[in-house]
């Protein structure tokens, strides 16, 4: 009977789980982007730009 048994490498298992989670998350993100692109109406980029909202300039006269 062997006295030295192999011990589990918990750090390796944890790293593997983290990599699997990261890959799954990235896969979901890609699917969401593809779905959004497929459902979004085609424009010339006008809708993708955010509306310009400017804060009042500090030089504006105060009443």
C-alpha positions in Angstrom: 0.0 0.0 0.0 1.5 3.4 -1.0 2.1 5.9 1.7 2.4 8.9 -0.5 -1.0 9.6 -2.1 -1.5 12.4 -4.6 -3.1 15.5 -3.1 -5.5 17.6 -5.1 -4.1 20.8 -6.5 -6.8 23.3 -5.3 -5.1 26.3 -6.9 -5.2 24.7 -10.3 -8.8 23.7 -9.9 -9.7 27.3 -8.8 -7.8 28.8 -11.7 -9.6 26.4 -14.1 -13.0 27.4 -12.7 -12.1 31.1 -13.0 -11.0 30.7 -16.6 -14.2 28.8 -17.4 -16.4 31.5 -15.8 -14.5 34.2 -17.8 -14.9 32.3 -21.1 -18.6 31.8 -20.4 -19.1 35.5 -19.5 -17.3 36.6 -22.7 -19.5 34.2 -24.7 -22.6 35.7 -23.2 -21.4 39.2 -23.9 -20.7 38.3 -27.6 -24.2 36.8 -27.9 -25.8 39.9 -26.5 -23.9 42.1 -28.8 -24.9 40.0 -31.8 -28.5 39.9 -30.7 -28.6 43.7 -30.2 -26.9 44.3 -33.6 -29.5 42.0 -35.3 -32.5 43.7 -33.7 -31.2 47.3 -34.0 -32.4 49.3 -37.0 -29.7 50.2 -39.4 -28.7 53.9 -39.3 -25.7 55.9 -40.5 -24.3 56.1 -37.0 -26.6 58.9 -36.0 -28.4 57.0 -33.2 -25.2 55.5 -31.8 -23.8 58.9 -30.9 -25.0 60.2 -27.5 -26.9 63.5 -27.3 -24.6 66.4 -26.5 -25.5 67.7 -23.0 -23.3 70.5 -22.0 -23.1 71.9 -18.5 -23.4 75.7 -18.2 -20.0 77.3 -18.6 -18.5 78.8 -15.4 -18.3 82.2 -17.2 -22.1 82.4 -17.5 -23.5 85.5 -15.8 -25.4 84.8 -12.6 -28.5 86.7 -11.7 
